[in-house]
């Protein structure tokens, strides 16, 4: 997929230019493997539920995630548009030194 400079800037800001970027990258990687609800994400990533809520809200507000279901059972997955740009995500994570 062609490189979108606006998308690259957005990811650089969300992952490298603000606090919590590494946790957002971990959430994205986890959702890349398996759509999950917030409770599952918190357990799998060893983060507090409130932290997951915060990061998921940021990712949703920036159109990187989609959700299905309702309330507590809401399942999150990567936006199909974002999935088409995962190569850019991987490049940025590599440059920022985020481990798999």
C-alpha positions in Angstrom: 0.0 0.0 0.0 1.2 3.5 -0.7 2.7 5.5 2.1 0.3 8.1 3.4 2.3 10.9 5.1 -0.7 12.0 7.2 -1.2 8.5 8.5 2.5 8.2 9.2 2.4 11.5 11.2 -0.6 10.3 13.2 1.1 7.0 14.1 4.3 8.8 15.1 2.3 11.1 17.4 0.2 8.3 18.9 3.1 5.9 19.4 6.2 8.1 19.8 5.0 11.6 20.6 2.8 11.0 23.5 2.8 9.1 26.8 1.6 5.5 26.6 2.6 5.0 23.0 4.3 1.7 23.7 1.1 0.4 25.4 -1.0 1.5 22.4 1.4 -0.5 20.2 1.0 -3.5 22.4 -2.8 -3.2 22.2 -2.6 -2.9 18.4 -0.4 -6.0 18.1 -2.7 -8.0 20.4 -5.8 -7.0 18.4 -3.9 -7.8 15.2 -3.8 -11.4 16.4 -7.2 -11.7 18.0 -10.1 -9.3 18.4 -10.8 -8.9 22.1 -12.8 -7.0 24.7 -11.1 -4.7 27.2 -11.1 -7.2 30.0 -9.3 -9.7 27.8 -6.8 -7.1 26.7 -6.1 -6.1 30.3 -5.4 -9.7 31.3 -3.3 -10.6 28.3 -1.2 -7.4 28.5 -0.9 -7.2 32.3 -2.3 -3.7 32.3 -5.1 -2.2 34.5 -8.6 -2.1 33.0 -8.7 1.7 33.2 -5.4 2.0 31.3 -6.8 -0.2 28.5 -10.0 1.9 28.5 -7.9 5.1 28.0 -5.8 3.7 25.2 -8.6 2.1 23.4 -10.6 5.3 23.5 -7.6 7.2 21.9 -7.3 4.5 19.2 -11.0 4.6 18.5 -11.1 8.4 18.4 -8.3 8.2 15.7 -10.2 5.6 13.7 -7.6 2.9 14.1 -10.0 0.5 15.8 -13.6 -0.7 15.3 -15.9 -2.3 17.8 -18.8 -4.7 17.8 -21.2 -5.7 20.5 -22.4 -3.7 23.4 -21.0 -2.3 26.7 -18.9 -4.8 28.6 -18.8 -7.4 25.9 -17.7 -4.9 23.2 -15.1 -6.6 21.0 -12.4 -4.4 19.4 -10.5 -5.1 16.2 -8.3 -3.2 13.8 -10.0 -0.9 11.3 -9.7 -2.6 7.8 -8.2 0.6 6.5 -5.5 0.4 9.3 -4.9 -3.3 8.5 -4.0 -2.2 5.0 -1.3 0.0 6.5 0.3 -2.3 9.0 3.6 -2.2 7.2 3.9 1.5 8.3 2.9 0.6 11.8 5.7 -2.1 11.9 8.3 0.4 10.5 7.4 3.0 13.1 7.5 0.5 16.0 10.9 -0.7 14.7 12.2 2.9 14.6 10.9 3.6 18.1 12.5 0.4 19.4 9.2 -1.2 20.5 9.7 -5.0 21.0 7.2 -7.5 19.7 
